[in-house]
Amino acid sequence: MTRSVIALPALLLLLVIVIACDRGKNVAPMAAQAADPSDPTLPKPSLPPDNGLLPTIDSNRAMQYVKEIVAFGPRPIGSTNHSKVENYILAHLKGDDIENDTFTADTPEGKFPVHNIIAEFPGTKDGIIVIASHYDTNYPLRKTSYIGANDGASSSALLLEFANELRSNKRDGYSVWLVWDDAEEAVKGWTDADSLYGIRHLAEKWEADGTLKKVKAFLLADMIGDADLNIERDSNSTPWLEDVVYEAATRLGYQSHFFGRTMQVSDDHVPFVQRGVPCADFIDFDYGYNDVFWHTTQDTVDKLSPKSLEIVGSTILETVRILDKMEPLPPKADVPGPK
């Protein structure tokens, strides 16, 4: 994941410029600010009422999945550990409806096998909500002992817990597809061509075969286990869908962990944003102030919290529930592309 940040006009704006060093992904200067969680100039979606039923996940089980994933060690594409994590995810999905999207990526360091894993849980409504996470870590040319507890493992583990919930409860709403996308990290240095290999391929494939027309929303989880959780409002995401996320967090009493500032994030959702799919990126970018933990050997399980997994997991599930009941969803034409 990489990001750049734009400053938005607001009263009492505090502007702090931080020049961050490149740790394998292009990090632009950062502007931190207090952000209004919704833009009054944008049309607001009509939201269904709160039904009083609070979604929950087993956050301790999700945390155990995090520990088991990082126990394999670094998992860059083409490595033995990467194959072990693939098999680990597939073993947890045994009996589910699985689509395997495999191909060979041409990278600056040669050709590598890439494996996107999609678990499909059918619903009663015509349409698909995608929830995604990448599961790889940096290529060893850059970080030989980086295990990515937060950056990759936390969100991948959360998707495994979602699978437990989805297979246990029949969906009265859109189908939900869980996507563990591969080769998100840059192999040599973050560029449009050297990053997001798996999700770019999947977006192209679904556009070609017509699946993309059925996708009602794309929800991305990335770096969501930080014990000091603060989910950014992403200006590359779809404004009305970000509003739904904030409403979901508010209904659960978690709004203080969301949208304290606005950032512009280039992440796994961008190939879908570019194709007009409503997207929302759940990301806490300032994990350990970035230069301490992000893409370093300090990204370890002890920096994470089951409570943060619970907050993000429950908010994503409530977002899905709201989307299930929204009639109609705002048109895809309203979705802006990356700045």
Rosetta blueprint (number, residue, H / E / L):
1 M L
2 T E
3 R E
4 S E
5 V L
6 I L
7 A L
8 L L
9 P L
10 A L
11 L L
12 L L
13 L L
14 L L
15 L L
16 V E
17 I E
18 V E
19 I L
20 A L
21 C L
22 D L
23 R L
24 G L
25 K L
26 N L
27 V E
28 A L
29 P L
30 M E
31 A E
32 A E
33 Q L
34 A L
35 A L
36 D L
37 P L
38 S L
39 D L
40 P L
41 T L
42 L L
43 P L
44 K L
45 P L
46 S L
47 L L
48 P L
49 P L
50 D L
51 N L
52 G L
53 L L
54 L L
55 P L
56 T L
57 I L
58 D L
59 S H
60 N H
61 R H
62 A H
63 M H
64 Q H
65 Y H
66 V H
67 K H
68 E H
69 I H
70 V H
71 A L
72 F L
73 G L
74 P L
75 R L
76 P L
77 I L
78 G L
79 S L
80 T H
81 N H
82 H H
83 S H
84 K H
85 V H
86 E H
87 N H
88 Y H
89 I H
90 L H
91 A H
92 H H
93 L L
94 K L
95 G L
96 D L
97 D E
98 I E
99 E E
100 N E
101 D E
102 T E
103 F E
104 T E
105 A E
106 D E
107 T E
108 P L
109 E L
110 G E
111 K E
112 F E
113 P E
114 V E
115 H E
116 N E
117 I E
118 I E
119 A E
120 E E
121 F E
122 P L
123 G L
124 T L
125 K E
126 D E
127 G E
128 I E
129 I E
130 V E
131 I E
132 A E
133 S E
134 H E
135 Y L
136 D L
137 T L
138 N L
139 Y L
140 P L
141 L L
142 R L
143 K L
144 T L
145 S L
146 Y L
147 I L
148 G L
149 A H
150 N H
151 D H
152 G H
153 A H
154 S H
155 S H
156 S H
157 A H
158 L H
159 L H
160 L H
161 E H
162 F H
163 A H
164 N H
165 E H
166 L H
167 R H
168 S H
169 N L
170 K L
171 R L
172 D L
173 G L
174 Y E
175 S E
176 V E
177 W E
178 L E
179 V E
180 W E
181 D E
182 D L
183 A L
184 E L
185 E L
186 A L
187 V L
188 K L
189 G L
190 W L
191 T L
192 D L
193 A L
194 D L
195 S L
196 L L
197 Y H
198 G H
199 I H
200 R H
201 H H
202 L H
203 A H
204 E H
205 K H
206 W H
207 E H
208 A H
209 D H
210 G L
211 T H
212 L H
213 K H
214 K H
215 V E
216 K E
217 A E
218 F E
219 L E
220 L E
221 A E
222 D E
223 M L
224 I L
225 G L
226 D E
227 A L
228 D L
229 L L
230 N L
231 I E
232 E E
233 R E
234 D E
235 S L
236 N L
237 S L
238 T L
239 P H
240 W H
241 L H
242 E H
243 D H
244 V H
245 V H
246 Y H
247 E H
248 A H
249 A H
250 T H
251 R H
252 L L
253 G L
254 Y L
255 Q H
256 S H
257 H H
258 F E
259 F E
260 G E
261 R E
262 T E
263 M E
264 Q E
265 V E
266 S E
267 D L
268 D L
269 H L
270 V H
271 P H
272 F H
273 V H
274 Q L
275 R L
276 G L
277 V L
278 P L
279 C E
280 A E
281 D E
282 F E
283 I E
284 D L
285 F L
286 D L
287 Y H
288 G H
289 Y H
290 N L
291 D L
292 V L
293 F L
294 W L
295 H L
296 T L
297 T L
298 Q L
299 D L
300 T L
301 V H
302 D H
303 K H
304 L E
305 S L
306 P H
307 K H
308 S H
309 L H
310 E H
311 I H
312 V H
313 G H
314 S H
315 T H
316 I H
317 L H
318 E H
319 T H
320 V H
321 R H
322 I H
323 L H
324 D H
325 K H
326 M L
327 E L
328 P L
329 L L
330 P L
331 P L
332 K H
333 A H
334 D H
335 V L
336 P L
337 G L
338 P L
339 K L
